[in-house]
């Protein structure tokens, strides 16, 4: 598995910080909601067991060490992300919809432990061989049943390209100019 770069880690921490600022409730409410969320989860995969553990660790940290603001922000942002994953669980990813939440929770616990000077090894969630077979079958289902048919796909592609277009006005003439992103070329 490819290691996260410094830029990836910084971006992830910034995202957790943004999520943390969006939470309208109290930390007690977030901890309570997290507990309710875990009680309602019926784990089907091993990574979900790890996710439950990480939620407990993040909740305990938020309750006991909230005065360390930069670390509380990481814990709060990760819990908010995990709670928001319930909406994504009902996606076409089926039972794998919580895998991203497991990555975020695991990384947040690792980052907090590292910043506290505790010995910590980042162990991202892994799929067992049977879980991997299920995910491969899900992937093959995506190939066989695309999200959009060909006509809709072309329409969406055109809409996306035109949304990047800018209007250039010349005397007596207006043109649409499509600005190409070199990353896409």
FENKA-V840471 format. One record per backbone hydrogen bond with DSSP energy under -1.0 kcal/mol. CO is the residue of the C=O (numbers start at 1). NH is the residue of the N-H. Records with the same first field share a line. If there is no record, write none. Layout:
CO->NH  NH
This chain:
5->9
6->10
7->11
8->12
9->13
10->14
11->15
12->16
13->17
14->18
15->19
16->20
17->21
26->30
27->31
28->32
29->33
30->34
31->35
32->36
33->37
34->38
35->39
36->40
46->50
47->51
48->52
49->53
50->54
51->55
52->56
53->57
54->58
55->59
56->60
57->61
58->62
59->63
60->64
61->65
65->68
67->69
68->72
69->73
70->74
71->75
72->76
73->77
74->78
75->79
76->80
77->81
78->82
79->83
80->84
83->86
84->87
85->89
88->91
91->94
93->96
94->97
96->99
98->102
99->103
100->104
101->105
102->106
103->107
104->108
105->109
106->110
107->111
108->112
109->113
110->114
111->115
112->116
113->118
114->117
128->132
129->133
130->134
131->135
132->136
133->137
134->138
135->139
136->140
137->141
138->142
139->143
140->144
141->145
149->153
150->154
151->155
152->156
153->157
154->158
155->159
156->160
157->161
158->162
159->163
161->164
162->165
166->177
168->175
170->173
173->170
175->168
177->166
181->184
